[in-house]
């Protein structure tokens, strides 16, 4: 004899069309799992569904019972309250017993069913799953989802397993909270081929994530984008972090553990003012900071440049900085020291690629005389660079000469990307400054305004129509 009956999981599905005789659809399918003595129940059971007008006490409005076959703990029952149904916040009470054996066992507390059968005219079903522990109906589960949505339709949004709608000002359609554990997730989305999470907004934020100590939004994908943002008026993806610690101060973090993967990738394929990656810093910070090797395969344009290293004489307390050598030409510099022979001649041999890379050579020669003899020695180039070498001569034999040669690049990349020393700013750039503060101008006159000017001249196309709540979808 069954002395204690508990259920571990109960689900209800709403949205089946009611017969024509009813002005409102109140039919639904109740699905769940039944356990007896801690094991999945099997056999036939009497299940009584009662409709009450209050969570406790109150008046019994209607009842519906059925003999349900339970296999492996799983059952499904069709529920229809013929009379007494009201949308004035009805409550569902459940009683269960083995078929014809003993008294019904009451499961408490009652469950409000207002959001479900009262939402008549829905074109897709809602599926809710809840756990019943110790005969108490609570929305919780220790091993699975507290609430789950399942739908087999393929049309969005009618194919949604769970839909949240808020028509209040600044309301939230769906809100998720996870308050315990480093692996807790307020909202979790997973898709084998499509989108794990998809957020759409015409004018606001398609998806918003916020966290005080973890990830506001975390995306993972095996073959597609972990997080994809698409916006016609603002950032596709926006990350913000108020933490000041070294390891968690990033608004957005990109990480790839795949072989040769990219942590963050930016693509801008349209327009001369498109920026695949844009960084801006104020207050003396860095617009970009790289702690490893950096490779640039295209042209690098900068306002200035320098190297900075730990000072060799005081590395713990000082830096040593040098400015780069700038030139209007794409210039390479080569130098060295050589000693002339007994006749006063010396031939300098350059690398085999030297003339392939350079042309238009310039020479400098300096005599080095450690003995400080009273005689002055002259040096000259007697054979210019030919076959990657040149010859010099001094007026005295066995003379040490410091030499320097410069060349202008003429390799294919340099020829295709020759620097224009002086150039007019484009129409979009005219009146804007790379460094407005150095010319007494406001920050609003910086080159960042190019984007706003371009958008004003070429406004983005209106966003394509996205699915919205239809007239017959009653929230």
N, C-alpha and C positions, 0 to 999 in steps of 0.2 A: 504494500500500500504506500502511496506517495505521501510522505509526511511533510516535506518541505519542497516547494516548487519555486524556483527562481529563474529569471531570464537574464541572459548576458547581453543580448543585442536585440533591439526592436526597431523596425523601420516602417515608415508609412509613406505611401505614394499618393499624391493628390493630382487631380486633373482629368479623370475619366468623365466622359459626358454622361449626364443624367438622362433618364428617359424623358420623352416629350411632356409627360404629364406633370413634371415638376418644373416650377418656375425657376428654380435654382439648383445647380448641381451639387449634391451632397454625397455622391457615391465616391468611395475611395477604396484602395487596396491596402490592407495592413499586412506587412511582411515582418518576419522576425525569426529569432532563434530561441528555442526553449531548452532549458537544462533541468535535469532532475537528479538530485543527489550529486551535483557537480559534473554530471555527464550529459552529453547531448540526448535529448528525449527522442523516443520513437513510438509510433502508434497513433491512435486517435484521441483527440482532446476536445472537450467542450470549452469554447472561448466565448465569453459574454462581453459585449461592448455596450456601455451605458453612456447616455448623454445627459449631463447635469448642467445646471445654470450657475454653478459656483464652484470654486476650487475645493471647498469643504462644505459639508452640509448642503443646504439648498434643496432644490426640487429636481426629481428625476424627470427629464423631458421625454426620453425615448430610449429604447434598447434594441439591440440586434445581436442574435446569437447564431453560432454555426458550429458544426462538428468539423474539425480541421485535422487533416492528416499531417503528421509531423515525421519527417525522415531525416535522420542525422541531425536533429535539432532545428531543422529549417521548416518553416510553414508560411502559408499565405492565405489570407481570408478576405473575402469581399464584404464590405460593410456598407449598408444603406439604411439611414434613419428615415423611415417612411413618414413619421409624424413627429411633431415636437421640435423639429430643427429650427434653430434661430441663430442669426449671426451676431446676437448680442453676447458675444464672448462665451460660447459653449465650452464645456470641459468633457474630456473623454476619460471614462473609468473602465478598467479592464479586470475581469475575473477569469480564472483558468482552473480546470481540473481535468484529470483523466476521464475519458468518456464514461459517464454513468457511475463514477466512483467517488464517493465522499462529497464534501462540500466544496464550493468554489473558493479559491484562494484570491484575496483581493490584493491588487498591486497598487501601491500609493507612491506619490500623490497623483491626483488627476492631472491630465495634460490638456492645456488649452489648444484648441484646433481652429481658432479663428482665422489664421493666415492661410488655411488650406482649402477646405470645402467651400468657404465663403468666397474664395477668389474664382468665381465662375467665369467661363469663357476663355480660360487659358488655353493656348494652343500647344503647350508643352507641359509635361508633368514635372512636379517638384519631387525630389526624393530626399527624405531626411532620415538620418540614422542616429539613434541614441542608445545609451547603455542603461540597463536597469540592474542595479546592484542592491542587494538586500531588500528587494521588493519596492525600491524607491525609483521613480522615473526621473532620471537626471541626464542632462546632455553632457556626457563625459565617457571616456573610454581609456582604459589603461594600455591597450595594445594597438588600437586602430584610430579611426577618425571619430571625433565627437559628432560631427555633422558631415555627411558625404553627399555628393550629387552625382547622379548617373543619368545619362540620356543617350539614346541610340540614334537620334536624328542627326543630320549632317548640315543643317541650315543654321547659320548664326544670325540672331541670337536664339532662335527657337530651339537650337540644339544644346542649349546651356543646361548643365546638370544643376547648377545653383545660380539663381539670379537675385541680385540685391538692388532694389530701387528705392531712392530717396527723393521726394519732391519738395522737401523742406529747404529753406534757404541755408546754404552751407551744410547740407546734410551729407551723410555718408551712406552709400549704397551697401557696401559690405565693409565691416571693420574686423580686423583680427588682432588678438593680443596673445603674446607668449611671454610669461613672466618668470619662467624658471628653467635653468639649464643653458649651457653654452651652445647647445645644438638646437635650442627651441626656435621655432619659426612661426611668426605671427601669420604669415600667408605663405603657402608652399604650392608651387605649380610645377607639374612635370608632364611632358609630352614626348611620345616616342618619335614623332615626326614633325609636329606642328609647333605651336607656341606653348611654353609652360605657363606663361602669364601674358595676357594681352591687355594693354590699357589704351583706351581711345578717348580723346577729348577734342572738342571743336575749338575751345578758347582757353581752357584751363590746363590742368595737369592730368595726363593720361594715367599715370601711375605715380604714387608718392610713397616713399619709404623713409622712415625715421627711426633712429635707434640711439639710445643714450650711451651704449657701451659696445654694441656689436655692429652688424651690417644693416644699414637702412634698407638696402636692396642687394640681394645676392642672386646671381644668375649662373646656371650651369647647363651646358649643352654638349652632347657628344658630337654632333655634326653641324649644328647651326649656331645662331647667336644665343649666348646665354641671356642677355638682355638686349632687346632692340627697342629703340625709341624713335618715334616719327612725329614731327611737329612742323606745322606750317608757319607758326608765329613765334615760337620760343625754342629753348633747348630740347633736343630729342631726349636726352637723358641728363638729369641735373642731380648732382650729389653735393651735400653740404655736411660739414662736420665741425663741431665746436670744441672738440678735444684738442689739447695742446701737447699730448705725448708723442714721442717719436714714432712709435709703431702703429698708432691708430689715428693719425691726424689727417688722413686723406679723405676728401669728399667723395672721390671715386677711386677704386682700386681695381686694376686689371692684372690678372695672374694667369699664366699658362704653364701647365706642367707637361704639356705635350713636347715631343722631340722637335726642336727648332720652331716652337710655337711663338706667337706674339702676345705679350701681356696686354698691350693696348695698340690698336690700329686705327688710324684716321685716314679717311678718303675724301677728297674734294675734287670733283671731276668737271666742274662747270664754272667758267669765268676766270679772268686773270687775277681777280681779287679773292678767289676762293682759298681758304686756309684749311688744310687737312687737320692740323693741330694748332691751337692758339693758346698761348699762355700769357697771363698778365699778372704782374705783382706790383704792389704799392708798399710804401713804408720801408724801402730798402731791401725787400726780399728778392727772390729769384723767380723770373718768369718760367725758367726751366732749369732743373738741376739733374745732372747725370753723374752717377757714382761709378760708372764703368766705361767701357769703350763706346765711342760715338762715331758713326759712319754717315757721311753725307755723299750721296752719289751725284747730286746735282750742284747747282751754283749755291754758294754760301755768301750772303750779303750781310754786312754788320757795320755798326757805327764805329767800332774800334775793337782791338783785341790785345790780349796779353796772356802770358803764362804766369801762373802763381804756384809756388811750391813751398814746402817747409824750408825755412832758411837753413842752409847747410851748417852754419856756425851756431845757430840757436834754434833747432827745429821745434822745440817744445813751446817757444814763446814768440817766434817771429815768422813772417812770410817773406819770400823773395819774389818780386814781380818784375817782368820785363815786357815792354810793349812790342808788338809785332812790327815788322818793317812793311810799310805800305808803299805802293807804287801805282801809277796810272796804267802801267803795262802789266801783263801777266808774266812777271819776271821770275826767273830762277837765278840763284847765286851759287857759285862754286869757287872754292879757294884752296890754297895749299902752300907748301914750302918746298923748294927744290934747290940743289946746288949745281952750278955750272961746272963743266969739265975743264981740263987744262987749256983748252982753246977758248973757253968762255961761253960755250954753248950748252943748252939744256933743252930737252924735248919733254913736254908735259902730255901725257896720254889720258884722255877722258874716257868715260864708260862707252861701250859700243852703241848704246841707244842715244848718246848725247845729241848728235845732229838730227836724229829723227824727232827728238822732242823740242829742240831749240833752234833759233836762228837769230840774226841781227846781234852779233856778239860785241861786247865791250870788254876792254882789258885794263888792268892796273897792275903795275910792278913796283915793288919796294925793296931796296937793298937793305940787308941786315948785316951790320959790321960790329960784332961784339968787341973787337980789339980797338975800335975807335982810332983807326990809322989816320994819318994826315991826308991821305989821298981820297978823293971822291970818285966813286965808281958809278958809271952809267949803265942802264939796262934798257933794252928795247925788244920789241917783237920783230923777229925777222921772217917768220912764216906763220900766217894766220891759220885759224882752225881749218883743217882739211883732213878727211878720214879720221875724225875724232881726236886730233892732236894738233898742238901748236908748238913752235920753237922760239925760244928767247935767247938773247946774247948779252953778256956783260963785258964792260971794258977791261976787266981784270979777271984772271982765271980763278976757279975754285971759290966762287962768290955765292953766298946764300941769298936767295931771292924769295920774297913772299909775293904770291901772285893771286889775282882774283879775276874771274871771268863771269859776266852776267849774260844771260840769253833770254829771249822772249819765246814763250811757248807757241808752237805751231802744230801741235798734235790735233787730231780730228775733233776732240771735244773742245779744245780751246778755240779752234777756228769757227766752230758752230756757236760758241757762247762768248764771243769777244765782248769785253767790258766797254760800255759807252761811258766815257769819263764824265761828260756833261749831258744832261738830259732834262727836258721839260717834264713836269709832273702831268699826269693824265687829268682829264676833266674831273674825275671823281676825287683825285688827290689834291687838286689845286686849292690853295687856301688852308690846307692841313699840314701839320708838322710831325716829323718823326719824334722830336723832343720839344713839344710846345713850351714846357716850363723854362727851357734855356733861352727862349726868345720873349719871355714875359707874357706868354699866351696861356689860356686856360686849358685844363685837361680835356675839355670838350672839343678842342681843336686838334686833337691827335689823330693819327691814322686809323684808329679804331672806328672813326666815323665813316670810313669808306663803306662799311657794311650797310649802315643806315642809308647812305646816299644811293647805293646800288639797289637796295630794297625799294626805295621811293620811286626810282626810275623803272624798275621791273618788279612790281609786286608779285608775290607768289600766287600761283593759281589757287582758287578756292579749294579747300579740302574736299575730297570725294565724299559722297554721302555715306555715312556709317550707319549700321543698324541701330535704331532707337526703339523705345517701347511703343508698340502699336496700340491702337485705340481699344482693342479688345483684351489687352493684357492688364488686368487690374492688379495693382500691387497689394 
